[in-house]
């Protein structure tokens, strides 16, 4: 792919885990959709004041690369000079199709923080997969959920063309999506990113069957993607609380999972909830105790959720003193966490 991929997991507001081996990332925007731009090679990077976003220009390295990646089957598109990428010159506009001009204008307005203007431009380019992708996430960010669902569905239908025009104009878009209350993940302009975006839209619309269908499709495509497994576990337990089949499915989703990253830790939390729902209380307690042994890189919010769930498991096991010990520690750290105060009789 023609852009540098970053993967960054935000475990709690202000706490970010950077999983990239190649370097860092820069983004802007609140919960729902944040945008990052960048590219490979030698770069001149200019920050846009007030946005936290960088526009990156790539210069020739003086040597040709040996590898090739076939990302889509459409004909190759001509290169565009770096200085023309987000501001097309007069003569370039004369030969650039209107829809591509609209896409570039939409990206430029998004970079400058003028997102309503960006959406107006992008509406003229949503028949391009990249235009539908960016319009969908911007609409999601502004809670225009029907529009977001329509545009992201269009992008999914034309997913083989995703990143075609972003690549042509030297733009890379990375968006941050919430996966659970504790975990968010960066996604890019590909089928995985679009489907995860659709899942977020469907959750906000309470369209649980559609959200589950998207995640199951993703799981068939990428069965080892722990982000997808985590998102599916969260949606299943939210949509169908108390369903024994759901509990069994969540346990299977976490089969063989080790406590490697905060994402794995969050999946173990859902596994423990499912085990407790099935009445397998010792297994739930052991899962939670194991998850709590690894604290490095885990947010306090995630660790408290694990401790709270273990306190509930202890209560169900009749181990009141151990349950109270966990609850008292939680109360000392955060008196307003869940219903800890009520459980302590305070």
Buried (B, 14 or more C-beta within 10 A) or exposed (E): BBBBBBBBBBBBEEBBBEBEEEEEBBBBBEEBBBBBBBBBEEBEEEEBEEBBBBBBBBEEEEEEEEEEEEBBEEEEEEEBEBEBBBEBEEEBEEEBEEBBBBBBBBBBBBBBBBBEBBBBBBBBBBEBBBBBBBBBBBBBBBEBBEBBBBBBBBBBEBBEBBBBBBBBBBBBBBBBBBBBEBBBBBBBBBBBBBBBBBBBBBBBBEBBEBBBBBBEBBBEEBEEBBBBBBBBBBBBBBBBEEBEEBBBBBBEBBEEBEBEBBBBBBBBBBBBBBBBBBEBBEBBBBBBEBBBEBEEEBBEBBBBBBBBBBBBBBBBBEBEEBBBBBBEBBBEEBEEBBEBBEBEEE
